[in-house]
């Protein structure tokens, strides 16, 4: 199961349990490189 990040209001962000980081993707295409962002703010 993918957990949504609290800053997913702007982008589609999903939290990976393995790394514990949030991956944001502007498009629904996961094939493209996603932007990694830490949930610090």
Backbone as numpy.savetxt, mean C-alpha at the origin, in Angstrom:
# Nx Ny Nz CAx CAy CAz Cx Cy Cz
-5.28 -12.24 3.54 -6.12 -11.04 3.54 -5.24 -9.78 3.54
-5.64 -8.78 2.77 -4.88 -7.54 2.68 -5.53 -6.48 3.56
-4.72 -5.85 4.38 -5.24 -4.82 5.28 -5.01 -3.43 4.67
-6.08 -2.62 4.64 -5.95 -1.29 4.07 -5.23 -0.37 5.05
-4.42 0.51 4.50 -3.72 1.47 5.35 -4.61 2.68 5.60
-4.32 3.39 6.69 -5.17 4.50 7.07 -5.03 5.67 6.11
-3.96 5.70 5.29 -3.78 6.79 4.35 -4.18 6.35 2.94
-5.07 5.34 2.88 -5.51 4.82 1.58 -6.56 5.73 0.96
-6.83 6.87 1.58 -7.84 7.78 1.04 -7.36 8.37 -0.28
-6.05 8.57 -0.41 -5.51 9.15 -1.62 -5.13 8.08 -2.64
-4.55 7.00 -2.13 -4.13 5.92 -3.03 -4.65 4.59 -2.52
-4.53 3.58 -3.35 -4.91 2.24 -2.93 -3.72 1.60 -2.24
-3.75 1.61 -0.91 -2.61 1.08 -0.16 -2.98 -0.23 0.54
-2.08 -1.19 0.46 -2.29 -2.47 1.12 -1.08 -2.80 1.99
-1.34 -3.29 3.17 -0.24 -3.59 4.09 0.17 -5.05 3.96
1.44 -5.29 3.77 1.95 -6.67 3.65 2.34 -7.18 5.03
1.78 -8.33 5.39 2.10 -8.90 6.71 3.55 -9.35 6.77
4.11 -9.72 5.63 5.49 -10.21 5.62 6.48 -9.09 5.97
6.34 -7.95 5.28 7.26 -6.84 5.53 6.70 -5.87 6.56
5.38 -5.84 6.69 4.78 -4.92 7.64 4.78 -3.49 7.12
4.99 -3.35 5.80 4.98 -2.01 5.22 3.75 -1.85 4.32
3.46 -0.61 3.98 2.29 -0.34 3.14 2.74 -0.10 1.70
2.07 -0.77 0.78 2.38 -0.57 -0.63 1.22 0.16 -1.29
1.53 1.33 -1.87 0.48 2.12 -2.51 0.60 2.03 -4.02
-0.52 1.81 -4.66 -0.52 1.73 -6.11 -1.57 2.69 -6.66
-1.15 3.57 -7.56 -2.08 4.55 -8.12 -3.12 3.84 -9.00
-2.71 2.77 -9.66 -3.63 2.04 -10.53 -3.91 0.67 -9.95
-4.95 0.05 -10.44 -5.31 -1.28 -9.95 -4.35 -2.34 -10.48
-3.48 -1.91 -11.40 -2.53 -2.86 -11.99 -1.37 -3.08 -11.03
-1.33 -4.26 -10.41 -0.25 -4.58 -9.48 1.02 -4.96 -10.24
0.90 -5.13 -11.56 2.06 -5.52 -12.36 3.08 -4.39 -12.43
2.60 -3.15 -12.30 3.51 -2.01 -12.37 4.20 -1.80 -11.03
5.36 -1.14 -11.03 6.09 -0.88 -9.79 5.26 -0.04 -8.83
5.14 -0.51 -7.59 4.35 0.20 -6.60 5.26 1.08 -5.74
4.68 2.09 -5.15 5.46 3.02 -4.31 5.40 2.56 -2.86
6.56 2.38 -2.27 6.59 1.94 -0.87 6.58 3.14 0.06
5.71 3.08 1.06 5.63 4.18 2.02 5.52 3.62 3.43
6.24 4.22 4.35 6.16 3.75 5.74 5.02 4.44 6.47
4.34 3.72 7.32 3.21 4.27 8.05 3.70 5.02 9.29
4.39 6.13 9.05 4.91 6.92 10.17 3.96 8.06 10.51
3.42 8.69 9.46 2.53 9.84 9.69 1.18 9.35 10.21
